[in-house]
Amino acid sequence: MSVNIKIIGSKPDSDEYLGAVRLKGILEDGLPNNVIGEIVLHANATLIGQTVKDIDILMLGTLQNCISTVNFTDANTNIINDRVEFASFCTAIEIKSHSISGIVRQGTEFYVRYGADLHPVTTQSNEQKIAVKNYLERSIGASPYVTNIIWFTGVSNEELNSLLSTGSKTMPSNVLPYSFSLKELLQLLVWQKQPKFYRGGYRFNSFSYSLSMESLTKVFQQFSRAKASMGVLTRKRIEQITTKAIKSSVQKPIEGKLSIYRGRAGTGKTVGLIQLAISLVDEEDARVLLLTYNRALVSDLRRLFTLAELPDMFSYSCVSVNTMQSFFFRIANEVLFNGTLEGESFLEKYEEILNDLIEFIESGDDSLDLIREVMHSDDYLNWDYCLIDEAQDWLKIEQRIVLKLFDKDRIIVADGGQQFVRRIEPCDWSSLPDRKSTKLKHSLRQKSNIVKFINHYLDELGRSEQRISTSDKLTGGKIIICKDNEQKFKIFQEELDNLKSVGNIPYDMLFLAPETMVEKNPRRFIEKRLYADHGLYLWDGTNEETRLSFSPIGDEERVLQYDSARGLEAWTVVCLCFDVFIDEKRNMPIDKFKQNSLLLESAEDVRLKNMINWLLIPLTRAIDTIVITISDPDSSTANTLRKLADENPDYIRYIEEER
């Protein structure tokens, strides 16, 4: 045999790695000596940017002269038994070590028992196949045909045949027992992908001509490269959320009480929620859902969870981060639309559908029981705890639904006070009965000079009541203000170099752009190529499709629209055309705000209140440095910033336009 079979993976003592060792032995025993080629068994493969990110074994192979006689169905549904040459394959293998008593078959679906619960292993395996395909298409623009296999390592051949028995016949499946032959493995592949008749014989080939083992293996090793180069800031965040010795600001809920944690930006709300979630997973084997409104924040947290090697949502106990819209969509789709609702239609009729959902929930006890039964049977909905970030920005109808779906002591809320973007009045959680409220007072994110700058700015705007408190533990920080012209790139490059010099990576530099700098069809940052010409390579989060994933290696700076910044943090934040952004928010139409408070406030008061809410979001993202570019040096925003720089030259620098 001239096949090079190698195992890669970062956990050589894991069940997955040991499974790959056993699989390698089966392949070596089964491949004839005349077969040549290469097989890579990637144990514990991680798909960066995918919701389903953990693959037990990813099997990649390209072979020559590998021929086996197998059964398959041709294009006319005829059963063929013939020799097939296997040229290439890409297979996601899910390992389950349950004994036969812990496995259940319902129709063609397989489930495994965890305590009293049934876990849908067939769904998990199918989701992994889709995740591998999506991961490759996003990474290199193409994917081989991906097959998937479930390997029950605690089940004998006889036990599996009994499980697959349908009377006098054995049901075809994608399931293998502990011991199997190469021929049995190849049989499962052709049941998933029909061989092609090629030059007088049948051929099974998963790869297109544009793909190679080298390119695919390199892509699947991205995780190792990302771990090695994730930067000081990311390492610190991972340490914060995973080290038990670091005390969390958010504690376990009290029985019968809704837990509410209230604090301004940077007071540790999100980190506290994550710390609590991981604690619940470790100590209670809980499944914990963290919901937020911001897609960009979801992507950022998923990146953090991936690098921290936290299990994905198909693990028995895990933390999953998602938007509340996707959570409510899945419930409404299952309960009200029997799976026929389209995502676009859901968003168009969002509040109308949520009203229909709450009406159904409140129509009787049986209705709520039905919904909870649906949730319990779906891994996307089956959660022990619901943690809510940026709860002040929820709609009242969203609040009503989640309070029906979860018991109060299974809900933990992080409330950002005045940080709301969907409306000008926050959703009130503090008026709910049976609650325990905790105030988080001090900024734990920003260095003291940045906090002072924000407070001085609020004083200038006549809103000193919204000042931020600092813990005084993070000293230093600076603000740089300049004209939005060619000279800005020199400043950006200098600050990128400063960021790297203290161990951070380009991912830790965040650019924020106003609406005028974002093209609509398709959505994209209009100056991306210009920035690349100046050595700044941007991950474009203004593009909605890109925003669903994240920068895999972290070697790109991020750019997002101001509206997507809430909840994020970076070492250095660049506020592009800040005066344009301020004017956009100051001039928002009054009819966007449908709150009763409008009856008591003037239009100018409402606009100012709205503008300051928005202003605080970008200014509270940075840890060390804020760079602000100004479109019009004569604007009121520029004049205010120039005044602040004149009064505080030790940490605010206003660079006048070069003449």
VEXDREN-2710 file (C-alpha; in Angstrom, 1 decimal):
% VEXDREN-2710
k/r/px/py/pz
1/MET/0.0/0.0/0.0
2/SER/1.3/3.4/-1.0
3/VAL/-1.2/5.6/0.8
4/ASN/0.0/8.2/3.2
5/ILE/-2.5/8.3/6.1
6/LYS/-1.8/11.0/8.7
7/ILE/-3.7/12.2/11.8
8/ILE/-3.8/15.8/12.7
9/GLY/-5.5/17.3/15.8
10/SER/-4.6/19.2/18.9
11/LYS/-5.9/16.7/21.5
12/PRO/-4.0/13.4/21.2
13/ASP/-5.6/12.0/24.4
14/SER/-9.2/12.7/23.3
15/ASP/-11.8/10.1/22.3
16/GLU/-11.9/11.8/18.9
17/TYR/-8.1/11.4/18.4
18/LEU/-8.2/7.8/19.6
19/GLY/-11.1/7.2/17.2
20/ALA/-9.0/8.6/14.4
21/VAL/-6.1/6.2/15.3
22/ARG/-8.6/3.2/15.1
23/LEU/-9.9/4.5/11.8
24/LYS/-6.4/4.8/10.4
25/GLY/-5.8/1.1/11.3
26/ILE/-9.1/0.1/9.5
27/LEU/-8.0/2.0/6.4
28/GLU/-4.5/0.6/6.4
29/ASP/-5.9/-3.0/6.8
30/GLY/-8.4/-2.5/4.0
31/LEU/-6.5/-0.7/1.3
32/PRO/-4.8/-3.0/-1.3
33/ASN/-1.0/-2.5/-1.9
34/ASN/-1.6/-1.1/-5.4
35/VAL/-3.6/1.9/-4.1
36/ILE/-1.7/5.2/-4.0
37/GLY/-2.7/8.5/-2.6
38/GLU/-3.2/10.5/0.6
39/ILE/-5.7/10.5/3.5
40/VAL/-5.9/13.1/6.3
41/LEU/-7.9/12.3/9.4
42/HIS/-8.5/15.6/11.2
43/ALA/-9.5/14.9/14.8
44/ASN/-11.4/17.6/16.7
45/ALA/-11.7/19.8/13.6
46/THR/-13.0/23.3/14.3
47/LEU/-14.9/25.2/11.7
48/ILE/-14.2/28.8/12.5
49/GLY/-17.3/31.1/11.9
50/GLN/-19.9/28.3/11.8
51/THR/-22.7/27.8/14.4
52/VAL/-22.0/24.1/14.3
53/LYS/-18.2/24.2/14.6
54/ASP/-17.1/20.9/16.2
55/ILE/-16.4/17.9/13.9
56/ASP/-15.1/14.7/15.7
57/ILE/-13.2/13.4/12.7
58/LEU/-13.0/15.0/9.3
59/MET/-11.8/12.5/6.7
60/LEU/-10.2/13.9/3.5
61/GLY/-8.8/11.6/0.8
62/THR/-7.5/11.4/-2.8
63/LEU/-6.8/7.9/-4.1
64/GLN/-5.8/6.1/-7.3
65/ASN/-6.7/2.4/-8.0
66/CYS/-9.1/2.2/-5.0
67/ILE/-11.9/-0.1/-6.3
68/SER/-14.7/-1.8/-4.4
69/THR/-17.9/-3.6/-5.4
70/VAL/-20.8/-1.8/-3.8
71/ASN/-24.6/-1.3/-4.3
72/PHE/-26.1/2.0/-5.4
73/THR/-29.0/3.5/-7.3
74/ASP/-28.6/4.9/-10.8
75/ALA/-30.4/7.9/-12.3
76/ASN/-33.4/5.7/-13.2
77/THR/-33.6/4.3/-9.6
78/ASN/-32.3/0.9/-10.7
79/ILE/-30.3/-1.0/-8.0
80/ILE/-26.8/-1.5/-9.3
81/ASN/-24.1/-3.8/-7.9
82/ASP/-20.8/-3.0/-9.6
83/ARG/-17.2/-2.1/-9.2
84/VAL/-16.7/1.6/-8.3
85/GLU/-13.4/3.5/-8.3
86/PHE/-13.1/5.8/-5.3
87/ALA/-11.1/8.9/-6.3
88/SER/-11.7/11.4/-3.5
89/PHE/-13.9/12.0/-0.5
90/CYS/-14.6/14.5/2.2
91/THR/-16.5/13.0/5.2
92/ALA/-17.6/14.4/8.5
93/ILE/-17.7/11.6/11.1
94/GLU/-19.6/12.0/14.4
95/ILE/-18.6/9.6/17.2
96/LYS/-21.0/8.4/19.8
97/SER/-19.9/6.0/22.5
98/HIS/-23.3/5.0/23.8
99/SER/-24.2/1.3/24.2
100/ILE/-27.2/0.0/22.2
101/SER/-29.5/0.7/25.1
102/GLY/-28.7/4.4/24.8
103/ILE/-29.6/4.6/21.1
104/VAL/-33.1/5.0/19.7
105/ARG/-34.2/4.9/16.0
106/GLN/-37.4/6.7/15.0
107/GLY/-38.0/6.1/11.3
108/THR/-34.7/7.0/9.6
109/GLU/-33.6/9.3/12.5
110/PHE/-31.2/8.3/15.3
111/TYR/-31.2/9.6/18.8
112/VAL/-28.9/9.0/21.8
113/ARG/-29.9/9.3/25.4
114/TYR/-28.4/11.8/27.8
115/GLY/-30.3/11.2/31.1
116/ALA/-34.0/11.5/30.4
117/ASP/-33.4/13.5/27.2
118/LEU/-33.0/12.3/23.6
119/HIS/-30.4/14.0/21.5
120/PRO/-31.0/14.0/17.7
121/VAL/-27.7/12.7/16.4
122/THR/-28.9/12.4/12.8
123/THR/-29.7/16.1/12.9
124/GLN/-26.4/16.9/14.4
125/SER/-24.5/14.9/11.7
126/ASN/-26.5/16.5/8.9
127/GLU/-25.8/20.0/10.4
128/GLN/-22.1/19.1/10.5
129/LYS/-22.1/18.2/6.8
130/ILE/-23.8/21.6/5.9
131/ALA/-21.3/23.4/8.2
132/VAL/-18.3/21.9/6.4
133/LYS/-19.7/22.8/3.0
134/ASN/-20.4/26.4/4.1
135/TYR/-17.1/26.8/5.8
136/LEU/-15.2/25.8/2.7
137/GLU/-17.3/27.9/0.4
138/ARG/-16.7/31.0/2.6
139/SER/-13.0/30.2/3.0
140/ILE/-11.9/29.3/-0.6
141/GLY/-15.0/29.8/-2.7
142/ALA/-15.6/26.0/-3.4
143/SER/-16.4/22.8/-1.6
144/PRO/-16.2/19.1/-2.4
145/TYR/-19.3/17.0/-2.0
146/VAL/-19.5/16.4/1.7
147/THR/-20.7/13.0/3.1
148/ASN/-21.4/12.3/6.7
149/ILE/-21.2/9.2/9.0
150/ILE/-22.3/8.4/12.5
151/TRP/-19.9/6.0/14.2
152/PHE/-21.4/4.2/17.2
153/THR/-18.3/3.0/18.9
154/GLY/-20.2/1.2/21.7
155/VAL/-22.3/-1.0/19.4
156/SER/-21.5/-4.3/17.8
157/ASN/-22.3/-5.3/14.2
158/GLU/-25.0/-7.6/15.3
159/GLU/-26.6/-4.9/17.6
160/LEU/-26.5/-2.3/14.8
161/ASN/-28.1/-4.8/12.3
162/SER/-30.9/-5.4/14.8
163/LEU/-31.4/-1.6/15.2
164/LEU/-31.6/-1.2/11.4
165/SER/-33.9/-4.1/10.9
166/THR/-37.2/-3.4/9.2
167/GLY/-38.7/-6.8/9.2
168/SER/-36.9/-9.1/6.8
169/LYS/-34.6/-6.3/5.5
170/THR/-31.9/-4.0/6.8
171/MET/-32.5/-0.3/6.4
172/PRO/-29.7/1.6/4.5
173/SER/-28.2/4.3/6.7
174/ASN/-25.0/6.4/7.3
175/VAL/-24.3/4.5/10.6
176/LEU/-21.3/2.3/11.5
177/PRO/-20.7/0.0/14.5
178/TYR/-17.5/-0.2/16.5
179/SER/-15.9/-2.7/14.1
180/PHE/-16.3/-2.4/10.3
181/SER/-14.4/-2.9/7.1
182/LEU/-13.2/-0.5/4.5
183/LYS/-15.8/-1.9/2.1
184/GLU/-18.6/-1.1/4.6
185/LEU/-17.3/2.5/4.9
186/LEU/-17.2/3.0/1.1
187/GLN/-20.7/1.5/0.8
188/LEU/-22.1/4.3/3.1
189/LEU/-20.4/6.9/0.8
190/VAL/-22.1/5.8/-2.4
191/TRP/-25.5/5.6/-0.7
192/GLN/-25.0/9.4/-0.2
193/LYS/-23.5/10.3/-3.6
194/GLN/-24.2/8.5/-6.8
195/PRO/-21.1/7.4/-8.7
196/LYS/-20.7/8.6/-12.3
197/PHE/-20.1/6.4/-15.2
198/TYR/-16.7/7.4/-16.5
199/ARG/-14.6/5.8/-19.3
200/GLY/-16.3/2.4/-19.1
201/GLY/-16.6/2.3/-15.3
202/TYR/-18.2/3.9/-12.3
203/ARG/-16.3/6.5/-10.4
204/PHE/-16.9/8.2/-7.0
205/ASN/-15.3/11.6/-6.8
206/SER/-16.2/14.3/-4.2
207/PHE/-13.6/16.9/-5.4
208/SER/-13.8/19.2/-8.3
209/TYR/-10.8/19.9/-10.5
210/SER/-10.2/23.2/-8.6
211/LEU/-9.7/21.5/-5.2
212/SER/-6.7/19.7/-3.8
213/MET/-5.7/17.9/-0.6
214/GLU/-3.2/20.7/0.1
215/SER/-5.7/23.5/-0.2
216/LEU/-8.4/21.7/1.9
217/THR/-6.0/20.6/4.7
218/LYS/-4.6/24.2/4.9
219/VAL/-8.1/25.6/5.3
220/PHE/-9.0/23.1/8.1
221/GLN/-5.8/24.1/9.9
222/GLN/-6.9/27.7/10.2
223/PHE/-8.0/27.1/13.7
224/SER/-4.5/26.2/14.8
225/ARG/-3.1/29.3/13.2
226/ALA/-5.9/31.4/14.7
227/LYS/-5.2/30.0/18.2
228/ALA/-1.5/30.8/17.8
229/SER/-2.0/34.4/16.7
230/MET/-5.1/35.5/18.6
231/GLY/-3.4/38.4/20.4
232/VAL/-3.2/39.6/24.0
233/LEU/-6.6/41.2/24.1
234/THR/-8.4/38.0/23.0
235/ARG/-6.3/35.9/25.3
236/LYS/-7.3/38.2/28.2
237/ARG/-11.0/37.9/27.3
238/ILE/-10.8/34.1/27.1
239/GLU/-9.1/34.1/30.5
240/GLN/-11.8/36.3/31.9
241/ILE/-14.6/34.0/30.8
242/THR/-13.0/30.6/31.5
243/THR/-10.9/31.1/34.6
244/LYS/-12.9/30.2/37.7
245/ALA/-10.6/32.2/40.0
246/ILE/-11.8/35.4/38.3
247/LYS/-15.0/36.5/40.1
248/SER/-17.9/37.3/37.9
249/SER/-20.1/40.4/38.4
250/VAL/-23.1/38.3/37.5
251/GLN/-24.2/35.5/40.0
252/LYS/-26.5/32.5/39.8
253/PRO/-30.2/33.4/40.0
254/ILE/-32.1/33.1/43.2
255/GLU/-35.0/30.6/43.2
256/GLY/-38.2/32.3/41.9
257/LYS/-36.5/35.6/41.1
258/LEU/-35.7/37.2/37.8
259/SER/-32.1/38.4/37.9
260/ILE/-31.4/41.9/36.5
261/TYR/-27.9/43.5/36.1
262/ARG/-27.9/47.1/35.2
263/GLY/-24.9/49.1/34.1
264/ARG/-23.6/51.4/31.4
265/ALA/-21.2/50.4/28.6
266/GLY/-18.0/48.7/29.8
267/THR/-19.2/47.7/33.3
268/GLY/-18.8/44.0/32.6
269/LYS/-22.4/43.0/31.8
270/THR/-21.7/40.8/28.8
271/VAL/-18.5/39.2/30.2
272/GLY/-20.5/38.5/33.4
273/LEU/-23.2/36.8/31.5
274/ILE/-20.7/34.6/29.7
275/GLN/-18.9/33.8/32.9
276/LEU/-22.2/32.8/34.5
277/ALA/-23.2/30.7/31.4
278/ILE/-19.9/28.7/31.5
279/SER/-20.3/28.2/35.2
280/LEU/-23.9/26.8/34.7
281/VAL/-22.5/24.5/32.0
282/ASP/-19.7/23.2/34.2
283/GLU/-21.6/22.8/37.4
284/GLU/-25.1/21.9/36.2
285/ASP/-24.5/20.4/32.7
286/ALA/-26.9/23.1/31.6
287/ARG/-27.7/24.2/28.1
288/VAL/-27.6/28.0/28.1
289/LEU/-28.8/30.4/25.5
290/LEU/-27.5/34.0/25.3
291/LEU/-29.7/36.3/23.2
292/THR/-28.8/39.7/21.9
293/TYR/-30.0/42.1/19.2
294/ASN/-26.7/42.8/17.5
295/ARG/-25.5/40.4/14.8
296/ALA/-22.0/41.8/14.9
297/LEU/-21.8/41.0/18.6
298/VAL/-23.1/37.5/18.0
299/SER/-20.2/36.9/15.5
300/ASP/-17.7/38.4/17.9
301/LEU/-18.8/36.2/20.8
302/ARG/-18.8/33.1/18.5
303/ARG/-15.2/33.9/17.6
304/LEU/-14.3/34.1/21.3
305/PHE/-16.1/30.8/22.1
306/THR/-14.4/29.1/19.1
307/LEU/-11.0/30.2/20.2
308/ALA/-11.8/29.2/23.8
309/GLU/-12.8/25.8/22.5
310/LEU/-16.2/25.9/24.1
311/PRO/-18.6/23.2/22.8
312/ASP/-21.1/24.1/20.1
313/MET/-24.9/23.9/20.4
314/PHE/-25.1/20.2/19.6
315/SER/-23.2/19.2/22.7
316/TYR/-25.3/17.9/25.6
317/SER/-24.3/21.0/27.7
318/CYS/-23.1/24.2/26.1
319/VAL/-23.5/27.9/25.6
320/SER/-25.0/29.2/22.4
321/VAL/-25.1/32.9/21.3
322/ASN/-27.8/34.0/18.9
323/THR/-30.0/36.9/18.0
324/MET/-33.5/37.1/19.5
325/GLN/-34.9/37.3/16.0
326/SER/-33.5/33.9/15.0
327/PHE/-34.8/32.4/18.2
328/PHE/-38.3/33.8/17.8
329/PHE/-38.3/32.9/14.1
330/ARG/-37.7/29.2/14.8
331/ILE/-40.4/29.1/17.5
332/ALA/-43.0/30.9/15.3
333/ASN/-42.0/28.8/12.3
334/GLU/-42.5/25.5/14.1
335/VAL/-45.6/26.5/16.1
336/LEU/-47.6/28.8/13.8
337/PHE/-46.4/28.0/10.3
338/ASN/-45.5/24.3/10.4
339/GLY/-42.0/25.1/9.0
340/THR/-43.2/27.1/5.9
341/LEU/-42.3/30.6/7.1
342/GLU/-39.5/32.4/5.1
343/GLY/-37.0/34.5/7.0
344/GLU/-37.6/37.6/4.9
345/SER/-41.4/37.4/5.5
346/PHE/-40.8/37.0/9.2
347/LEU/-38.7/40.2/9.4
348/GLU/-41.2/42.1/7.3
349/LYS/-44.1/41.1/9.6
350/TYR/-42.0/40.8/12.8
351/GLU/-44.2/42.4/15.4
352/GLU/-47.4/41.1/13.8
353/ILE/-46.1/37.5/14.0
354/LEU/-44.9/38.0/17.5
355/ASN/-48.4/39.3/18.5
356/ASP/-49.9/36.1/16.9
357/LEU/-47.4/34.0/18.9
358/ILE/-48.2/35.6/22.3
359/GLU/-51.9/35.3/21.5
360/PHE/-51.4/31.6/20.8
361/ILE/-49.3/31.2/24.0
362/GLU/-52.0/32.9/26.1
363/SER/-54.9/31.1/24.6
364/GLY/-54.8/28.3/27.2
365/ASP/-52.5/26.1/29.3
366/ASP/-52.4/23.4/26.5
367/SER/-50.9/26.0/24.1
368/LEU/-47.9/26.8/26.3
369/ASP/-47.4/23.1/27.0
370/LEU/-47.3/22.5/23.3
371/ILE/-44.7/25.1/22.7
372/ARG/-42.5/23.8/25.4
373/GLU/-42.8/20.3/24.0
374/VAL/-41.7/21.7/20.6
375/MET/-38.8/23.5/22.3
376/HIS/-37.7/20.4/24.2
377/SER/-37.5/18.3/21.0
378/ASP/-35.3/20.8/19.1
379/ASP/-31.7/21.5/20.0
380/TYR/-32.0/25.0/18.6
381/LEU/-34.7/25.7/21.2
382/ASN/-34.1/23.4/24.1
383/TRP/-32.4/25.6/26.7
384/ASP/-32.3/25.4/30.5
385/TYR/-31.4/29.1/30.9
386/CYS/-32.0/32.2/28.8
387/LEU/-29.5/35.0/29.3
388/ILE/-30.4/38.4/27.7
389/ASP/-27.8/41.0/26.7
390/GLU/-28.8/44.6/26.0
391/ALA/-32.2/43.9/27.4
392/GLN/-33.1/47.6/27.5
393/ASP/-33.5/47.4/23.7
394/TRP/-36.1/44.6/23.6
395/LEU/-39.6/45.2/22.5
396/LYS/-42.4/44.7/25.1
397/ILE/-43.8/41.9/23.0
398/GLU/-40.4/40.1/23.0
399/GLN/-40.2/40.5/26.8
400/ARG/-43.7/39.0/27.2
401/ILE/-42.9/36.0/25.1
402/VAL/-39.6/35.1/26.8
403/LEU/-41.3/35.5/30.3
404/LYS/-43.8/32.9/29.2
405/LEU/-41.3/30.5/27.7
406/PHE/-38.9/30.4/30.7
407/ASP/-39.4/30.4/34.4
408/LYS/-38.2/33.6/36.0
409/ASP/-35.3/32.0/37.8
410/ARG/-34.1/30.7/34.5
411/ILE/-33.8/34.2/33.0
412/ILE/-30.8/36.5/33.7
413/VAL/-31.0/40.0/32.2
414/ALA/-28.2/42.5/31.4
415/ASP/-29.7/46.0/31.1
416/GLY/-27.6/48.8/29.5
417/GLY/-29.7/51.7/30.7
418/GLN/-29.6/54.4/28.1
419/GLN/-27.8/52.3/25.4
420/PHE/-30.7/51.6/23.0
421/VAL/-30.9/51.9/19.3
422/ARG/-34.3/50.4/18.3
423/ARG/-36.3/53.1/20.0
424/ILE/-35.8/56.1/22.3
425/GLU/-37.4/54.6/25.4
426/PRO/-35.9/51.4/27.0
427/CYS/-37.8/48.3/27.7
428/ASP/-38.5/48.3/31.4
429/TRP/-37.5/45.1/33.2
430/SER/-37.1/46.7/36.7
431/SER/-40.9/47.1/37.1
432/LEU/-41.5/43.3/36.9
433/PRO/-42.4/41.5/40.2
434/ASP/-40.2/38.8/41.8
435/ARG/-36.9/40.3/40.7
436/LYS/-33.4/40.8/42.1
437/SER/-31.7/43.9/40.7
438/THR/-28.0/44.6/40.9
439/LYS/-26.3/47.9/39.8
440/LEU/-22.9/47.6/38.1
441/LYS/-21.3/51.1/38.6
442/HIS/-17.7/51.2/37.2
443/SER/-16.3/51.0/33.8
444/LEU/-14.1/48.0/33.5
445/ARG/-13.2/48.4/29.8
446/GLN/-11.9/51.9/29.2
447/LYS/-8.8/53.6/30.4
448/SER/-9.4/56.6/32.6
449/ASN/-8.5/59.3/30.0
450/ILE/-11.2/58.0/27.6
451/VAL/-13.8/58.0/30.4
452/LYS/-12.8/61.6/31.3
453/PHE/-13.1/62.6/27.6
454/ILE/-16.6/61.1/27.4
455/ASN/-17.7/62.9/30.6
456/HIS/-16.3/66.2/29.4
457/TYR/-18.2/65.8/26.1
458/LEU/-21.4/65.1/28.0
459/ASP/-20.9/68.2/30.1
460/GLU/-20.5/70.3/26.8
461/LEU/-23.8/68.9/25.6
462/GLY/-25.6/69.7/28.9
463/ARG/-26.0/66.0/29.8
464/SER/-23.8/65.7/32.9
465/GLU/-26.3/63.3/34.5
466/GLN/-25.2/60.6/32.0
467/ARG/-21.5/60.7/33.1
468/ILE/-19.7/57.4/33.4
469/SER/-17.8/56.2/36.5
470/THR/-14.3/54.7/36.3
471/SER/-12.7/52.2/38.5
472/ASP/-9.4/54.1/38.4
473/LYS/-7.6/50.8/37.8
474/LEU/-7.1/51.4/34.1
475/THR/-4.9/54.4/33.7
476/GLY/-3.9/56.2/30.5
477/GLY/-5.6/56.3/27.1
478/LYS/-5.7/58.9/24.4
479/ILE/-7.9/60.6/21.8
480/ILE/-6.8/61.7/18.4
481/ILE/-8.9/64.0/16.1
482/CYS/-8.1/64.8/12.5
483/LYS/-9.7/65.8/9.2
484/ASP/-11.0/63.0/7.1
485/ASN/-8.5/63.3/4.3
486/GLU/-5.3/61.6/3.1
487/GLN/-3.4/62.4/6.3
488/LYS/-5.6/60.1/8.3
489/PHE/-4.0/57.0/6.8
490/LYS/-0.6/57.9/8.3
491/ILE/-2.4/58.2/11.7
492/PHE/-4.2/54.9/11.2
493/GLN/-0.9/53.1/10.4
494/GLU/0.8/54.6/13.4
495/GLU/-1.9/53.4/15.7
496/LEU/-2.0/50.0/14.1
497/ASP/1.8/49.7/14.8
498/ASN/1.2/50.9/18.4
499/LEU/-1.5/48.3/18.9
500/LYS/0.7/45.5/17.6
501/SER/3.7/46.6/19.7
502/VAL/1.8/45.7/22.9
503/GLY/0.8/42.2/21.6
504/ASN/-2.5/42.9/19.9
505/ILE/-3.5/41.9/16.4
506/PRO/-5.3/43.9/13.5
507/TYR/-8.7/42.4/14.6
508/ASP/-8.3/44.6/17.7
509/MET/-8.6/47.8/15.6
510/LEU/-12.2/48.7/14.9
511/PHE/-13.3/51.2/12.2
512/LEU/-16.9/52.6/12.5
513/ALA/-18.5/54.2/9.4
514/PRO/-21.6/56.4/9.0
515/GLU/-24.4/55.4/6.6
516/THR/-23.0/57.7/3.9
517/MET/-19.9/55.5/3.6
518/VAL/-21.8/52.3/3.0
519/GLU/-23.1/51.3/-0.4
520/LYS/-26.6/49.8/-0.5
521/ASN/-26.6/47.2/-3.3
522/PRO/-24.7/45.1/-2.4
523/ARG/-24.0/46.6/1.0
524/ARG/-20.3/47.3/1.4
525/PHE/-17.8/49.8/2.8
526/ILE/-17.2/52.2/-0.1
527/GLU/-13.5/52.8/0.7
528/LYS/-12.3/49.2/1.3
529/ARG/-10.1/49.2/-1.8
530/LEU/-8.6/52.7/-0.9
531/TYR/-7.8/51.4/2.6
532/ALA/-6.1/48.3/1.1
533/ASP/-4.0/50.6/-1.1
534/HIS/-2.7/52.1/2.2
535/GLY/-1.9/48.7/3.8
536/LEU/-5.2/48.4/5.8
537/TYR/-7.0/45.2/4.9
538/LEU/-10.5/45.3/6.3
539/TRP/-13.0/42.6/7.3
540/ASP/-16.1/44.3/6.0
541/GLY/-18.8/43.9/8.6
542/THR/-21.1/46.5/6.8
543/ASN/-21.9/43.6/4.5
544/GLU/-24.7/41.6/6.1
545/GLU/-23.5/38.2/4.8
546/THR/-20.0/38.8/6.0
547/ARG/-21.3/40.0/9.4
548/LEU/-22.8/36.5/10.0
549/SER/-19.3/35.1/10.3
550/PHE/-16.1/36.6/11.6
551/SER/-12.5/37.2/10.5
552/PRO/-11.0/33.7/10.9
553/ILE/-7.3/34.5/11.6
554/GLY/-7.7/38.0/13.0
555/ASP/-5.2/39.5/10.5
556/GLU/-7.7/42.1/9.2
557/GLU/-9.0/45.2/10.8
558/ARG/-12.7/45.4/11.3
559/VAL/-15.0/47.9/9.7
560/LEU/-18.7/48.2/10.8
561/GLN/-21.4/50.7/10.5
562/TYR/-21.9/52.8/13.7
563/ASP/-25.3/51.2/14.1
564/SER/-23.7/47.7/14.6
565/ALA/-21.2/48.7/17.2
566/ARG/-23.1/48.1/20.4
567/GLY/-21.6/45.5/22.7
568/LEU/-18.3/45.3/20.8
569/GLU/-14.9/46.3/22.1
570/ALA/-11.4/47.0/20.6
571/TRP/-8.1/48.3/21.7
572/THR/-8.3/51.1/19.2
573/VAL/-11.6/52.5/17.7
574/VAL/-11.6/54.8/14.7
575/CYS/-14.8/56.9/14.4
576/LEU/-14.9/57.8/10.7
577/CYS/-16.6/61.1/9.8
578/PHE/-17.9/61.4/13.3
579/ASP/-19.6/64.7/12.6
580/VAL/-21.6/63.1/9.8
581/PHE/-22.7/60.3/12.1
582/ILE/-23.8/62.8/14.8
583/ASP/-25.8/64.8/12.2
584/GLU/-27.5/61.5/11.0
585/LYS/-28.7/60.7/14.4
586/ARG/-29.6/64.3/15.4
587/ASN/-31.8/64.6/12.3
588/MET/-33.6/61.3/12.5
589/PRO/-37.3/61.9/11.8
590/ILE/-39.4/62.3/14.9
591/ASP/-42.0/59.9/13.6
592/LYS/-39.5/57.1/14.3
593/PHE/-40.1/57.6/18.0
594/LYS/-43.6/56.4/19.0
595/GLN/-43.2/56.7/22.8
596/ASN/-45.5/58.5/25.2
597/SER/-42.6/60.5/26.4
598/LEU/-43.0/62.6/23.2
599/LEU/-46.0/64.2/24.7
600/LEU/-43.9/65.7/27.5
601/GLU/-40.7/66.6/25.6
602/SER/-40.0/69.1/22.8
603/ALA/-38.8/67.8/19.4
604/GLU/-35.4/69.3/20.1
605/ASP/-35.1/67.5/23.5
606/VAL/-36.1/64.2/21.8
607/ARG/-33.5/64.6/19.1
608/LEU/-30.8/65.5/21.6
609/LYS/-31.6/62.6/23.8
610/ASN/-31.6/60.2/20.8
611/MET/-28.3/61.7/19.5
612/ILE/-26.5/61.3/22.9
613/ASN/-27.7/57.7/23.2
614/TRP/-26.1/57.0/19.8
615/LEU/-23.0/59.1/20.6
616/LEU/-22.2/57.0/23.7
617/ILE/-22.2/53.7/21.8
618/PRO/-19.1/54.3/19.6
619/LEU/-17.3/56.3/22.3
620/THR/-17.5/53.5/24.8
621/ARG/-16.1/50.8/22.5
622/ALA/-12.3/51.6/22.9
623/ILE/-10.0/50.3/25.6
624/ASP/-6.9/52.4/24.9
625/THR/-7.3/54.8/21.9
626/ILE/-10.1/56.6/20.0
627/VAL/-9.3/58.2/16.7
628/ILE/-12.0/60.6/15.3
629/THR/-12.0/61.9/11.8
630/ILE/-14.0/65.0/10.9
631/SER/-15.6/65.7/7.6
632/ASP/-16.3/69.4/8.2
633/PRO/-13.8/71.2/10.4
634/ASP/-16.3/74.1/10.8
635/SER/-19.2/71.8/12.1
636/SER/-20.5/72.2/15.7
637/THR/-19.1/68.7/16.5
638/ALA/-15.6/69.7/15.3
639/ASN/-15.8/72.9/17.3
640/THR/-16.8/71.0/20.5
641/LEU/-13.9/68.5/20.0
642/ARG/-11.4/71.3/19.3
643/LYS/-12.5/73.0/22.6
644/LEU/-12.0/69.7/24.5
645/ALA/-8.6/69.2/23.0
646/ASP/-7.5/72.8/23.9
647/GLU/-8.6/72.2/27.5
648/ASN/-7.1/68.7/27.8
649/PRO/-4.0/68.7/25.6
650/ASP/-2.3/66.0/27.8
651/TYR/-4.5/63.2/26.4
652/ILE/-6.6/64.8/23.5
653/ARG/-4.8/65.8/20.4
654/TYR/-6.5/67.8/17.6
655/ILE/-4.5/67.6/14.4
656/GLU/-5.4/70.6/12.2
657/GLU/-5.5/70.1/8.5
658/GLU/-2.1/70.4/6.8
659/ARG/-1.8/73.4/4.7
END
